[in-house]
């Protein structure tokens, strides 16, 4: 069986696995985006409608349709002076020798996983990386999920199942995985041997960190390099404070895993004073709107900015030939 045939069969198996995840009780999913007993959600963070099945983007097809991460408007766009920060991609300094040389004959397999915040990033990463021929991309995101409610959707369990299914299909595993989640995780969590812990409490931070560590351990055990994307600043200050708390946990746990990198999207999506902004100046100086009306999700331009940040990190870690 040729490598191309195995890859095509693997992508079909992956698509089937993800579709089944939307309805399989064994994977903690259900038929709607929000379980009846889900408790308080965060400002409808994962409100985008549509199929509850995670979406899969075939690496051989580039989609140019905008990510459907629209959510109800939660307030009018803020008015503030034009920030000096721009949408220009950053330059990341390598911290060591290249992991390997990536060519069009030996492309880098990259998966993007997470909740609805992963959708615009995964789709625009595919669009940005496709012309190089150096990447084979797969996107798997499920709205209204996260690490706070494994009874609704258990990401570490599903991730292990997904990787095992990919191996069984004969398709190659990803070498790098982008993770973006947390938009719905500002709610109490329950440790295995204790009562629910309130958001921000020492017990909450410990338990949420344990779940992040589980994700990294599942991927690390397969030799996968992880790029964990922090959540961006949001329009609502209280919601932003919760996202900052999550980001602190992500950065701390990731720092303990040598094959993982934390990417601070907050810095790239705020103004020079560190405040929320709907837009940043583009290359020609004109403002480019980066956010959806909800003040939480990224639009296509915002996803593209983060995708270029990710590409800069990959270029620092791998020798991208061509």
Number of C-alpha atoms within 10 A of each C-alpha: 6 6 11 10 12 15 17 17 16 21 21 17 19 21 21 13 19 21 17 15 22 21 16 15 14 13 20 18 25 19 13 16 21 18 15 9 8 12 11 11 16 16 17 17 25 25 21 19 13 11 14 21 24 22 18 23 19 17 20 13 11 17 14 11 9 14 21 15 25 20 19 14 14 14 11 10 17 11 8 11 7 16 17 11 17 24 23 14 16 15 12 15 11 14 8 9 10 15 11 11 13 19 16 14 8 12 18 22 17 24 22 27 26 25 23 31 30 26 31 25 31 31 26 27 25 29 18 16 17 17 10 13 17 19 21 19 28 24 26 22 24 27 29 30 25 22 27 22 21 18 15 22 25 19 24 20 16 18 16 17 14 18 19 13 17 22 13 12 18 17 22 16 20 22 16 21 21 23 26 23 24 26 29 24 22 22 19 20 22 17 16 8 6 9 11 15 19 15 18 16 11 11 19 20 18 14 20 26 21 16 19 18 20 15 19 24 16 16 23 17 9 14 14 19 20 26 22 26 25 24 26 23 26 25 22 15 12 10 18 18 14 22 23 18 16 24 23 15 20 24 19 13 19 22 13 12 15 10 16 22 19 19 23 18 19 21 16 23 28 21 21 15 10 13 16 22 24 24 24 24 17 14 11 8 12 12 16 17 17 22 23 21 20 23 24 28 29 29 24 24 20 24 25 24 26 26 23 20 23 23 19 18 19 19 18 19 19 18 15 19 12 9
